């Protein structure tokens, strides 16, 4: 993996149902299925310790955005999605 991989999150995360996918220099990456509005789960990017310091996007939206080239490969959600796929390959 080309980014730094932290063994534990950089920031507090208040959902015990989320799967930690790793960190880079400034972000933590998560996947959550249980508390997601999407049947395929949600990708989460955490940027700080405060509850509002995150962005999220349904995994199926990221997947279809990448497939249709509507979402660039170098976006943070594309990076999170690749980490999720890597987790699936290695579990």
Helices and strands as residue ranges (DSSP letters): E 19-23, E 28-32, E 42-46, E 54-58, H 59-67, H 76-90
